[in-house]
Amino acid sequence: MCLLCDFKNRSSLSATPAAPAARAKPREGVWSARRAFLLAGAASAAAVAVPATAQVDVGRSSSMRQLVPAAELEKAAAQQYSQMMAEARSQGALVGDNNAQLRRLRAMAKRLIPHSEPWNDRAKDWRWEVNLINSPQINAFCMPGGKIAFYTGILDKLRLTDDESAMIMGHEMAHALREHARERLAKTQATGMGLGILSQMLGLGDLGNVAANLGTQLLSLRFSREDETEADLVGLELAARSAFQPAASVSLWQKMAQASGNGGPAFLSTHPTGPDRIQQLQANVPKVQGLYEQAKRG
């Protein structure tokens, strides 16, 4: 289900394509390519910046993500998501639109999505989707471009409240909004490819094709500790602005910590928990409490 159409009509503004980077002259060699690469990264570093009204402090996103084209990554994510949903449907595991749990999740998304654009301008054009897969896995994700899925296991086994479920959704949305997958892929590929082909990278060579050849990488990426902290805090603020109780972020991760001792849920393989994470959330709950109270008053 695409949720974008449920919001106020907006004029669709296509982003103006960036002018292709000038190719380095043969005599200038690698260092010219490197200089052009650094300038291009610096010029685009503010593409995903922190909103001026943000109450949490996460800093700017890394300019490294610019090495993987956002549009290509989002296209690949949409294709992979569509394939996953088709496979779940063929196995009778895709929950129908009338399911009560799915309706609740989609209602949460309708509250959260309007607050996403300040965190990433591209989000206004995303075709958001929320689906539920009948599986005992304790897992949930949001792919680049706003493709969200929950597994029934995470709702049932952890006995999540709506506030806690919204914290998971906000957290996963934050990964997409802060473009963590794009950054991870760029850093991984750039490390392996080396400086010698930077000129090709500037022309959207091998790195430009990374997004189109992802396979199952998007769901197996391991985000850094900094990525997880950003997603926790941005998700916390998104949820608070959507009138979900901030303290639910703490109770959620307490439940996750308890579940980690029972077989290691899939969710925790890419979202490790621990006392530091919970303490950091506890420290940030007061920062967004006013946003929650304001949202509750409507």
C-alpha positions as CSV (number, residue, x, y, z in Angstrom):
1,M,0.0,0.0,0.0
2,C,1.4,3.4,-1.0
3,L,0.8,5.9,1.8
4,L,2.0,9.0,-0.1
5,C,-1.4,9.7,-1.7
6,D,-3.1,10.0,1.8
7,F,-1.3,13.2,2.5
8,K,-2.0,16.7,1.3
9,N,-1.4,17.2,-2.4
10,R,2.0,18.5,-3.2
11,S,3.4,19.7,-6.5
12,S,5.8,17.1,-7.8
13,L,9.2,18.8,-8.2
14,S,11.8,16.8,-10.0
15,A,15.3,17.4,-8.7
16,T,17.4,19.2,-11.2
17,P,20.1,16.8,-12.4
18,A,23.5,17.8,-11.2
19,A,26.0,18.8,-13.9
20,P,28.3,15.9,-14.6
21,A,31.8,16.3,-13.1
22,A,34.4,17.4,-15.5
23,R,36.7,14.7,-16.5
24,A,40.3,15.1,-15.4
25,K,42.7,15.7,-18.3
26,P,45.1,12.9,-18.8
27,R,48.1,14.9,-17.8
28,E,46.6,15.9,-14.5
29,G,46.3,12.3,-13.4
30,V,45.0,10.8,-10.2
31,W,45.5,13.9,-8.0
32,S,43.2,16.0,-10.2
33,A,40.6,13.3,-9.9
34,R,41.0,13.2,-6.2
35,R,40.7,17.0,-5.9
36,A,37.5,17.0,-8.0
37,F,36.2,14.1,-5.8
38,L,36.8,16.0,-2.6
39,L,35.3,19.2,-3.9
40,A,32.2,17.3,-5.1
41,G,31.9,15.7,-1.7
42,A,32.2,19.0,0.1
43,A,29.7,20.7,-2.1
44,S,27.1,18.1,-1.4
45,A,27.8,17.5,2.3
46,A,24.7,19.4,3.4
47,A,22.2,17.4,1.4
48,V,21.0,15.5,4.5
49,A,21.5,18.0,7.3
50,V,19.9,18.3,10.7
51,P,16.7,20.4,10.6
52,A,17.0,23.8,12.4
53,T,14.2,22.8,14.7
54,A,15.6,19.4,15.7
55,Q,15.8,18.7,19.5
56,V,18.2,15.8,19.2
57,D,21.9,16.3,18.2
58,V,23.1,13.9,15.5
59,G,25.2,16.2,13.3
60,R,25.4,16.1,9.5
61,S,25.5,13.0,7.4
62,S,28.7,11.9,5.8
63,S,29.4,13.2,2.3
64,M,30.7,9.7,1.3
65,R,27.2,8.6,0.6
66,Q,27.3,10.9,-2.5
67,L,29.4,8.2,-4.3
68,V,26.2,6.0,-4.6
69,P,23.4,7.7,-6.5
70,A,20.3,8.0,-4.3
71,A,17.9,7.5,-7.1
72,E,19.6,4.2,-8.2
73,L,19.6,2.9,-4.7
74,E,16.0,3.7,-4.1
75,K,15.0,2.1,-7.4
76,A,16.9,-1.1,-6.4
77,A,15.3,-1.1,-3.0
78,A,11.9,-0.8,-4.5
79,Q,12.5,-3.7,-6.8
80,Q,13.9,-5.9,-4.0
81,Y,11.0,-4.9,-1.7
82,S,8.4,-5.8,-4.5
83,Q,10.1,-9.1,-5.0
84,M,10.0,-9.9,-1.2
85,M,6.3,-9.0,-0.9
86,A,5.5,-11.1,-4.0
87,E,7.3,-14.1,-2.5
88,A,5.6,-13.6,0.8
89,R,2.2,-13.4,-1.0
90,S,2.9,-16.6,-2.9
91,Q,3.7,-18.4,0.4
92,G,0.5,-17.0,2.0
93,A,2.6,-15.0,4.5
94,L,1.7,-11.5,3.3
95,V,-0.9,-10.1,5.7
96,G,-4.1,-8.8,4.1
97,D,-5.1,-5.1,4.2
98,N,-8.0,-5.8,6.6
99,N,-5.7,-7.2,9.3
100,A,-6.0,-5.2,12.6
101,Q,-2.2,-5.2,13.2
102,L,-1.5,-4.0,9.7
103,R,-4.1,-1.2,10.0
104,R,-2.4,-0.1,13.2
105,L,1.0,0.0,11.6
106,R,-0.3,2.0,8.6
107,A,-2.0,4.4,10.9
108,M,1.3,4.9,12.7
109,A,3.1,5.6,9.4
110,K,0.5,8.2,8.5
111,R,1.4,10.1,11.7
112,L,5.2,9.7,11.3
113,I,5.7,10.4,7.6
114,P,4.7,14.0,7.6
115,H,7.6,14.7,9.9
116,S,10.2,13.0,7.7
117,E,10.8,15.7,5.1
118,P,12.8,18.0,7.3
119,W,15.3,15.2,7.7
120,N,15.6,14.4,4.0
121,D,14.2,16.5,1.2
122,R,13.9,13.4,-1.0
123,A,11.3,11.9,1.3
124,K,8.6,14.2,-0.1
125,D,8.7,12.1,-3.3
126,W,9.1,8.7,-1.8
127,R,6.2,6.2,-2.4
128,W,5.9,5.0,1.2
129,E,4.7,1.5,1.8
130,V,3.9,-0.5,4.9
131,N,3.4,-4.2,4.9
132,L,3.2,-7.0,7.5
133,I,4.7,-10.5,7.0
134,N,3.3,-13.4,9.0
135,S,6.6,-14.8,10.4
136,P,7.9,-15.6,13.9
137,Q,11.0,-13.5,13.2
138,I,11.6,-10.6,15.5
139,N,12.4,-8.2,12.7
140,A,11.4,-5.0,10.9
141,F,13.0,-2.7,8.3
142,C,12.7,0.4,6.2
143,M,14.5,0.3,2.8
144,P,15.8,3.4,1.1
145,G,12.8,5.2,-0.5
146,G,10.4,4.4,2.3
147,K,9.6,0.7,1.9
148,I,8.6,-0.5,5.4
149,A,7.9,-4.1,6.5
150,F,7.2,-5.6,10.0
151,Y,7.2,-9.3,10.9
152,T,4.4,-10.4,13.2
153,G,7.0,-12.0,15.5
154,I,8.3,-8.6,16.6
155,L,4.8,-7.4,17.5
156,D,3.6,-10.7,19.2
157,K,6.7,-12.0,20.9
158,L,7.7,-8.6,22.4
159,R,4.1,-7.7,23.1
160,L,4.7,-4.2,21.8
161,T,2.4,-1.3,22.6
162,D,1.5,1.1,19.8
163,D,4.0,3.6,21.2
164,E,6.8,1.0,21.2
165,S,5.9,-0.2,17.7
166,A,6.1,3.5,16.6
167,M,9.6,3.7,18.0
168,I,10.7,0.8,15.9
169,M,9.1,2.3,12.8
170,G,10.6,5.7,13.5
171,H,14.0,4.1,14.1
172,E,13.8,2.2,10.8
173,M,12.6,5.3,8.9
174,A,15.5,7.2,10.4
175,H,18.0,4.8,8.8
176,A,16.4,5.6,5.4
177,L,16.2,9.3,6.0
178,R,19.8,9.6,7.1
179,E,20.8,7.4,4.2
180,H,22.8,4.9,6.2
181,A,22.6,2.1,3.7
182,R,23.8,4.5,1.0
183,E,26.7,5.6,3.2
184,R,27.7,2.0,4.2
185,L,27.7,0.8,0.6
186,A,29.8,3.8,-0.6
187,K,32.4,3.4,2.1
188,T,32.6,-0.4,1.5
189,Q,33.0,0.0,-2.2
190,A,35.3,3.0,-2.1
191,T,37.7,1.2,0.3
192,G,37.9,-1.8,-2.0
193,M,38.3,0.2,-5.2
194,G,41.0,2.6,-4.2
195,L,42.1,6.0,-5.5
196,G,43.2,4.8,-8.9
197,I,39.7,4.8,-10.4
198,L,38.3,8.0,-8.7
199,S,37.9,9.5,-12.2
200,Q,35.6,6.7,-13.1
201,M,33.7,7.1,-9.8
202,L,33.2,10.8,-10.7
203,G,31.6,9.7,-13.9
204,L,29.3,7.3,-12.0
205,G,31.3,4.3,-13.1
206,D,31.5,1.2,-10.9
207,L,30.1,3.0,-7.8
208,G,27.3,4.3,-9.9
209,N,26.3,0.7,-10.7
210,V,26.6,-0.5,-7.1
211,A,23.0,0.3,-6.3
212,A,21.7,-1.7,-9.3
213,N,23.6,-4.9,-8.3
214,L,22.7,-5.1,-4.6
215,G,21.2,-8.5,-4.4
216,T,20.2,-9.0,-0.8
217,Q,22.8,-6.6,0.6
218,L,20.2,-4.0,1.8
219,L,18.8,-6.3,4.4
220,S,22.1,-7.7,5.6
221,L,24.0,-4.4,6.1
222,R,25.5,-3.9,9.5
223,F,25.2,-0.3,10.5
224,S,27.8,1.4,12.6
225,R,27.3,2.4,16.2
226,E,27.0,6.0,15.1
227,D,24.4,5.0,12.6
228,E,22.4,3.2,15.3
229,T,22.6,6.2,17.6
230,E,21.4,8.5,14.9
231,A,18.5,6.2,14.1
232,D,17.6,6.0,17.8
233,L,17.5,9.7,18.3
234,V,16.0,10.7,15.0
235,G,13.3,8.0,15.4
236,L,12.7,9.2,18.9
237,E,12.0,12.8,17.7
238,L,9.9,11.6,14.8
239,A,7.7,9.6,17.2
240,A,7.5,12.4,19.7
241,R,6.4,14.9,17.0
242,S,3.7,12.3,16.0
243,A,2.3,12.1,19.6
244,F,3.9,8.8,20.6
245,Q,5.2,8.6,24.1
246,P,9.0,9.1,24.2
247,A,9.5,6.9,27.2
248,A,8.4,4.0,25.0
249,S,11.8,4.1,23.4
250,V,13.3,3.0,26.7
251,S,10.8,0.2,27.4
252,L,11.2,-1.0,23.8
253,W,15.0,-1.5,24.1
254,Q,14.6,-3.0,27.5
255,K,12.3,-5.6,25.9
256,M,14.9,-6.1,23.1
257,A,17.6,-6.6,25.7
258,Q,15.5,-9.3,27.4
259,A,14.8,-11.0,24.0
260,S,18.5,-11.0,23.2
261,G,19.0,-13.8,25.7
262,N,16.6,-16.1,24.0
263,G,18.1,-17.2,20.7
264,G,19.3,-13.8,19.3
265,P,16.5,-12.2,17.3
266,A,17.3,-11.3,13.6
267,F,16.6,-7.7,14.4
268,L,19.4,-7.7,17.0
269,S,22.0,-9.0,14.5
270,T,22.0,-5.6,12.8
271,H,20.6,-3.6,15.8
272,P,22.6,-4.6,18.8
273,T,21.3,-3.5,22.2
274,G,23.0,-2.7,25.5
275,P,22.9,-0.5,28.6
276,D,24.7,2.4,26.8
277,R,21.9,2.5,24.2
278,I,19.2,2.6,26.8
279,Q,21.0,5.2,28.9
280,Q,21.4,7.4,25.9
281,L,17.7,7.2,25.1
282,Q,16.9,8.0,28.7
283,A,19.1,11.1,28.5
284,N,17.3,12.3,25.3
285,V,13.7,11.6,26.3
286,P,13.4,14.9,28.2
287,K,14.6,16.8,25.1
288,V,11.6,15.7,23.0
289,Q,9.0,15.5,25.8
290,G,7.8,19.0,25.0
291,L,7.3,18.0,21.3
292,Y,5.2,15.0,22.5
293,E,3.0,17.1,24.8
294,Q,2.5,19.7,22.1
295,A,1.5,17.0,19.6
296,K,-0.9,15.4,22.1
297,R,-2.7,18.8,22.4
298,G,-3.1,18.7,18.7
